[in-house]
Each structure stands twice: as C-alpha cells, then as structure tokens.
Amino acid sequence: MTDKKNWHLQPGVAMSPEAANEVAKIACALKSLSAYTTFAMEREDCPEDLQKIVEEGLDAMARVFVW
C-alpha cells in the first residue's frame, strides 16, 4: 500500500518526515473541523469563538504545509 500524501512542507520548514506525517494528521482533522464549523455557522449552531479558534489553527497549518 502506498502512502500518497496531498501536502508538502512550506519552503524553509524543517521537520522530520515522521513528525510531518503526524502533524499532517492533525492538520487534516482541523480541516475537517473547519468544514463542520462552516456548516454549523450556516445553521447558526456554532459559537463564534469556535470559528475563531479553527481559523487560527488553519492559518498556523498554512504556515507549515502547502496543500
């Protein structure tokens, strides 16, 4: 089974492949949470502070990874 990844590190980011794979798992979970909070915001079920936290996390991941 090949492990095809849909990301690579931003230029200048130094991280071991093992650490990058683990951080990428967290980033994928965060992207899923972002999709959920976007859906919830449309239904007005999502607290505003949760949306802010998710956005900050996505911004941080964008500084590490290119998707």
PLY file of the C-alpha trace (Angstrom):
ply
format ascii 1.0
element vertex 67
property float x
property float y
property float z
element edge 66
property int vertex1
property int vertex2
end_header
0.00 0.00 0.00
1.48 3.34 -1.00
1.03 6.30 1.28
0.21 9.10 -1.14
0.21 12.48 0.56
-1.54 15.56 -0.74
0.73 18.05 1.00
4.35 19.11 1.31
6.18 21.37 3.72
6.41 25.08 3.04
9.85 26.26 1.89
12.11 26.79 4.90
10.16 24.49 7.25
12.44 21.80 8.68
10.73 18.78 10.21
11.47 15.08 10.23
9.26 13.03 7.88
7.79 11.19 10.87
6.87 14.43 12.67
5.50 15.95 9.45
3.23 12.93 8.93
1.87 13.21 12.48
1.33 16.97 12.22
-0.37 16.44 8.85
-2.87 14.09 10.53
-3.71 16.87 12.98
-3.99 19.35 10.12
-6.41 17.07 8.26
-8.54 16.75 11.38
-8.51 20.53 11.72
-9.60 20.92 8.09
-12.49 18.53 8.80
-13.43 20.57 11.87
-13.33 23.68 9.72
-15.79 22.15 7.27
-18.06 21.20 10.16
-17.93 24.66 11.76
-18.65 26.28 8.40
-21.73 24.09 8.07
-22.76 24.84 11.66
-22.27 28.59 11.15
-24.68 28.44 8.22
-27.20 26.92 10.62
-26.21 29.38 13.38
-25.35 26.49 15.74
-21.65 27.26 16.01
-20.20 29.53 18.70
-18.23 32.42 17.26
-15.19 31.63 19.43
-15.00 28.10 17.97
-14.89 29.53 14.45
-12.06 31.88 15.50
-10.06 29.01 17.05
-10.48 26.90 13.90
-9.43 29.78 11.65
-6.31 30.41 13.77
-5.42 26.71 13.55
-5.87 26.67 9.79
-3.69 29.77 9.46
-0.99 28.06 11.53
-1.14 24.92 9.36
-0.86 27.04 6.22
2.45 28.35 7.54
3.73 24.76 7.79
2.14 22.95 4.85
1.28 23.54 1.20
-1.96 21.69 0.38
0 1
1 2
2 3
3 4
4 5
5 6
6 7
7 8
8 9
9 10
10 11
11 12
12 13
13 14
14 15
15 16
16 17
17 18
18 19
19 20
20 21
21 22
22 23
23 24
24 25
25 26
26 27
27 28
28 29
29 30
30 31
31 32
32 33
33 34
34 35
35 36
36 37
37 38
38 39
39 40
40 41
41 42
42 43
43 44
44 45
45 46
46 47
47 48
48 49
49 50
50 51
51 52
52 53
53 54
54 55
55 56
56 57
57 58
58 59
59 60
60 61
61 62
62 63
63 64
64 65
65 66
